[in-house]
Amino acid sequence: QMCGIILREMMSYVFSLRQSEKTYEQEMKDNPCFHRHHYDETQLEGSVEFAKHSEIVRAHSKWEGKIYKTLKISLESEEWTDKRNALLLLSQSCESCPVAEKFAKGVLHCVENVREREKASDLKTLANSLAVKLKACSKTWVKQEAREKAAPKGVAKPKEAPKEGAPKEGTAGATAATPAATATPATSTATPAATPPAKELPKEVKDPKPKPKEKPKEKESKEQ
């Protein structure tokens, strides 16, 4: 509960600065706590840059986001002490933290889950009373403004990827000048056709009857 009181006092002051820009300017005047950078004693004589009101708005949302992540881990834990400590902290700080609608709804959802699923009667009763208290504070919740989502100045935007088919700058002339003859021919990947098996030669057919041998010719008569 003591941590809840500290969180309540701290975040209620930051929330008051967020709500009114005039209040912030009055608090910022000659206050070194709102210096944009850390300065040495020798540097204080020159111009000092103070944080802007828009930066305080973004910082408040960022701090509430960090607190919400820690509370969510504790409320979804299986340990009884983790859930009890988170519920007790919220019972003291729910009027001033969380007040950003995005994170406040997330905390309310976690508390309702504890109320429905928890078997321990003390945590169930504490979660039920806290859920009613959070719903009553919903009238003071603030929505995240467009300037909080915008990236701070000085951050370069990511370059868009070139469209398909569009040549890159500086390479259009080079690609046009290259002759088509330099293109490497595409190698065919088709598998060669299988060679047909060799035909067998017909076997010699033997005649059923052997041919008669020719009689040797009579020798020519001797010279007369």
Buried (B, 14 or more C-beta within 10 A) or exposed (E): EEEBEEBBEBBBEBBEBBBEBEEBEEBBEEEEEBBEEEBEEEEEEEEBEBBBBBEBBBBBBEBBBEBBEEBBEBBEEEEEEBBBBBBBBBBBBBBBBBBBBBBBBBBBEBBBEBBEEBEEEEBBEBBBEBBEBBEEBEEEBBEBEEEBEEEEEEEEEEEEEEEEEEEEEEEEEEEEEEEEEEEEEEEEEEEEEEEEEEEEEEEEEEEEEEEEEEEEEEEEEEEE
